[in-house]
Amino acid sequence: MSRVTLVVPVLDEAATLPTLIEALDRLEPKPAAIVAVDGGSTDDTCAMVRGAGWTLLPSARGRAVQINAGVAAARTVYVCVLHADTIPPADMVQVIEDTLRDESIALAAFTPLITGAKTRWGTSLHNWLKTWYAPLITRPHLFFRGVRLLFGDHAMFFRRNQYLAIGGCDPGTPVMEEADLCIKFARLGRIKLVPRIVRTSDRRIAEWGALKANWIYFKIGIMWAFGARKRLARDYPDIR
């Protein structure tokens, strides 16, 4: 039996959920559970979740808060946080279990390829490079210990008991909660980026344009690094 729960934080994701539901139906092996944590959707998100047979967990709004609620509700050894606009490979569950059998790995994730009407190769490459240069710029002492910074589109996965032990996501961090999580997990073991692709939506790039999107990604990272946490949500608005 699978030892993996998928936690999907959602908020007004009716446009993306049909594709995700179809993709998760194809997973083999199946996860033990799929928990959609809803932050107050006003569209058909909740009805779609129920129709898919997933567990629907109401929550206060905020991705960090929603992720914490989903992990707390899980009853499996391993948990993967999957964004609603990110499509995993069919063997996702097996990859998670195989990776976390290595006890030296505390946190791992997939490699995102940003796609939509076209594949965003440049931004995908930038995001891969950012897992290296972001810790070098913002936390050099951790970089030289081998730490990489991972982000939500990576479909991060970990052991539930370790997540709870380090206190999970900071509920006061509206954006970049995943980077904070990497810093915490670095105390427990290695952080690994698995060379397997997940496909994630280019909706921000489609809205902003590639140059503006990459500038915003960079700016948000620098603001997070230097403690301007209260401005993050203003400078990184939701795109649906």
Secondary structure as GFF3:
##gff-version 3
##sequence-region A 1 240
A	DSSP	beta_strand	4	10	.	.	.	ID=ss1
A	DSSP	alpha_helix	17	25	.	.	.	ID=ss2
A	DSSP	beta_strand	33	38	.	.	.	ID=ss3
A	DSSP	alpha_helix	45	52	.	.	.	ID=ss4
A	DSSP	beta_strand	55	58	.	.	.	ID=ss5
A	DSSP	alpha_helix	63	73	.	.	.	ID=ss6
A	DSSP	beta_strand	78	81	.	.	.	ID=ss7
A	DSSP	beta_strand	86	87	.	.	.	ID=ss8
A	DSSP	alpha_helix	92	100	.	.	.	ID=ss9
A	DSSP	beta_strand	105	115	.	.	.	ID=ss10
A	DSSP	alpha_helix	121	138	.	.	.	ID=ss11
A	DSSP	alpha_helix	140	143	.	.	.	ID=ss12
A	DSSP	three_ten_helix	152	154	.	.	.	ID=ss13
A	DSSP	beta_strand	157	159	.	.	.	ID=ss14
A	DSSP	alpha_helix	160	165	.	.	.	ID=ss15
A	DSSP	alpha_helix	177	185	.	.	.	ID=ss16
A	DSSP	beta_strand	190	201	.	.	.	ID=ss17
A	DSSP	alpha_helix	203	208	.	.	.	ID=ss18
A	DSSP	alpha_helix	210	225	.	.	.	ID=ss19
A	DSSP	three_ten_helix	229	231	.	.	.	ID=ss20
A	DSSP	alpha_helix	232	235	.	.	.	ID=ss21
###
